[in-house]
Amino acid sequence: MSKQKAESYAFPCSLIRANERTLLTMQDLERVLDAKDMQQAMHILTEFGYGDGKDTENPRGFEIVLAKEMDRVSELVASLAVEKAEIELLRLPQDYHNLKVLLKAEALGTDPAPLLSAGGNIPPAKLLDRIRERNVIMLELEMQHGFAEASELYAKSGDPQEIDLVLDRACYAHMQRMAAACENSFIQDYCALAVDLLNCRTFVRLREVDKPWSFFRKAFLPGGTLSEQLFTRNYEEPYPQFADRIAPLGFGELFSRGAVEAANTGQFTLLEKLCDDRRMRFLKDAHYVTFGPEPIVAFYLAKESENKNLRMILTGKLVGTAPTVIKERLRQTYV
């Protein structure tokens, strides 16, 4: 990075560092978890900028509070990014999620509204109009081609899974193209890690429903550091042995613990947590960068993870989940 470009990050990074002080630590999350009721939990969150304490009467008022805080952070990082692509590529999964929802709802004749996310680059209502009118010319090429291919394959097979496979491939190809244009190794490595983690989860999920390795080849996404052959050549190998094989690459725990639990219990909760924790360990490297997009990107993703942790805690309190169970599921924090 040139000296001039590095200096252009000076103010954005200083502002992000100031905002990092509002991020919740694990101890802060435990305070929210230990609150005697929802009202006290929401009161604690106001200390960290979540709402003004007026949303406690509605039991599900926390959903509004969390969404507003994420909207605020999204606007903040968008205004601070030196290059728009640095943040836009992080929002792509939400856009493709919405596209999946719209295509499946259209095929099944259901209302997509409850499942749409407002966290992407394209407002859900605008994307809905474009899909209904088949006016996709203004969408990025990856999304146009993904939409066309997913629609065609679903029309032939009637299998909604085809929509997921095609649009996941389009999404991560789109992310990697934008990451390459950013010319920042942290962003590029993050995208590669996201692909690796998705492939690891897919590997376990398909094995646990007795799908053959040939189906995994169809679902495998390119662009990560883990090769397709690593998975397919060892598709029948017991998880502990596969964990030993993949441990030098930094993914052993996903299989020695997460995959083993999935095989024993049919639950993927631990695997998902370990994947999220692996991602957070990567993001923490941004602490050591003074000027650049790294602190901005990491802060945005850390806030997403915090949002997920809080939703887990507050939803759990609402439905009566044991605090010990909730605590086991909490993801690592950025601070």
FENPE-V821394 format. One line per field, one symbol per residue. ss: DSSP state (2 for helix, 1 for strand, 0 for the rest). phi: phi as a letter, one per 30 degrees, with the letter a starting at -180 (. if undefined). burial: b if it has 9 or more other ideal C-beta (glycine too) atoms within 8 Angstrom, else e. A space follows every 50 residues. Layout:
ss=???
phi=???
burial=???
//
This chain:
ss=00222220022222222222000002222222220002222222220000 00000000002222222222222222222200002222222222222222 22222222000022200000000222222222200000002222222222 22222220002222222222222222222222002222222222222222 22222222000022222220000000022222000000222222222000 02222222222222200022222222222222222222000002222222 22222222222222222220002222222000000
phi=.ddddeddcededdddeddddcddddddddddddedaddddddddddcic ibicccddecdddddddddddddddddddcddbeddcedddeedddedde eddddddcicddedcdccccdceedddedddddhccddddeededdeddd ddddddcicdddddddddddddddddddddddhbdddddddddededddd ddedddddciddddddedddcdjcccdddedddbdcdeeedddddcedcj bedecdcdddddddciccededddddddddddddddeccdbldedddddd dddeddedddddddddddciddedddddcddecdb
burial=eeeebbeebbebbebbbebbeebbebebbbbbbebeebebbbbbbbebeb beeebbeeeebbebbbbbbbbebbebbbebbbeebbbbbbbbbbbbbbbb bbbbbbbeeeebeeebbeebebebeebbbbbeeeebeebeebbbbbbbbb bebbeeeeebebbbbbbbbbbbbbbbbbbeebebebbbbbbbbbbbbbbb bbbbbbbbeeeebebbbebbbebbebeeebbbebbeeebbbbbbbbbeee bbbbbbbbbbbbeeeeebebbbbbbbbbbbebbbbbeebeebbbbbbbbb bbbbbbbbbbbbbbbbbbeebebebbbebbbbbbe
//
